[in-house]
């Protein structure tokens, strides 16, 4: 199995798991971009958002992100999905970034 996140799901590679259920896994990012940076992924391999195709699964991932934020005591947070290399996706297993602990401005820069 070559997908990094699939290897974390299968416990072949350790991850700092903060939530796990039948469909999703949430774990701390090893290269955090904010004081709190958790990745929420489907356990089933889906390459990216454009290939997800399952509204129930996407809803489950977002519900998991909200539950993780609540369990971590986060009030303000951001959820980000990068779709494709040009948008910054570096691991090609669908993942949502849950970011908190610093101010986020829009537009960036």
C-alpha positions in Angstrom: 0.0 0.0 0.0 1.6 3.2 -1.1 -0.8 5.9 0.1 0.5 7.5 3.2 -2.9 8.1 4.7 -4.1 4.6 3.9 -1.1 3.3 5.8 -2.0 5.5 8.8 -5.6 4.1 8.6 -4.3 0.5 8.6 -1.9 1.4 11.5 1.1 0.5 9.4 2.4 4.0 10.2 1.6 5.6 13.6 -0.5 8.8 13.7 -1.5 11.1 16.6 -5.1 10.1 16.4 -7.7 12.4 18.0 -10.8 10.7 16.7 -11.7 7.4 14.9 -15.0 5.9 13.9 -16.1 3.4 11.3 -15.8 5.8 8.4 -13.3 8.5 9.4 -10.0 9.1 11.1 -8.7 12.4 12.5 -5.1 12.9 13.4 -2.6 15.7 14.0 -0.7 17.0 11.0 3.1 16.3 11.3 3.7 19.7 9.6 1.2 22.0 11.3 0.3 25.3 9.7 -1.4 26.5 12.9 -1.2 25.7 16.6 -4.0 23.2 16.1 -3.8 21.4 12.8 -5.8 18.2 12.5 -6.5 16.2 9.3 -9.8 14.5 8.9 -9.9 11.8 6.3 -12.3 9.0 5.1 -10.9 5.6 6.0 -11.8 4.5 2.5 -9.3 5.7 -0.1 -10.7 8.6 -2.2 -8.1 10.5 -4.2 -9.6 14.0 -3.9 -12.8 16.1 -3.5 -13.6 15.9 -7.2 -13.7 12.1 -7.0 -15.6 11.8 -3.7 -19.1 11.5 -5.3 -20.7 10.4 -2.0 -22.6 13.2 -0.3 -23.1 11.1 2.8 -19.4 10.5 3.2 -18.6 14.2 2.7 -21.2 15.1 5.3 -19.7 12.6 7.7 -16.2 14.1 7.2 -17.5 17.6 8.0 -19.5 16.3 11.0 -16.3 14.7 12.2 -14.4 17.9 11.8 -17.0 19.8 13.8 -17.0 17.1 16.5 -13.2 17.1 16.8 -13.2 20.9 17.0 -15.8 20.7 19.9 -13.8 18.0 21.7 -10.7 20.1 21.5 -12.6 23.1 22.9 -12.2 25.2 19.7 -14.5 28.1 19.2 -13.1 29.6 16.0 -11.6 27.4 13.4 -11.1 26.9 9.7 -11.8 23.8 7.6 -9.8 23.7 4.3 -9.8 21.2 1.4 -7.1 21.4 -1.3 -8.1 19.7 -4.5 -5.2 18.9 -6.9 -1.5 19.6 -6.9 -2.1 23.2 -8.2 -4.2 23.9 -5.2 -1.7 22.6 -2.7 -2.8 19.0 -2.3 0.4 17.0 -1.6 -1.1 13.7 -0.3 -3.6 12.3 -2.8 -6.1 10.9 -0.3 -9.0 13.2 0.4 -8.4 15.2 3.6 -9.8 18.2 5.3 -7.6 20.4 7.3 -9.0 21.6 10.7 -7.0 24.7 11.6 -7.2 26.8 14.8 -5.3 28.7 17.4 -4.3 31.8 15.4 -6.1 34.5 13.5 -6.9 33.8 9.9 -7.5 36.7 7.5 -9.2 36.9 4.2 -8.1 37.6 1.6 -4.7 36.0 2.5 -1.5 38.0 2.3 
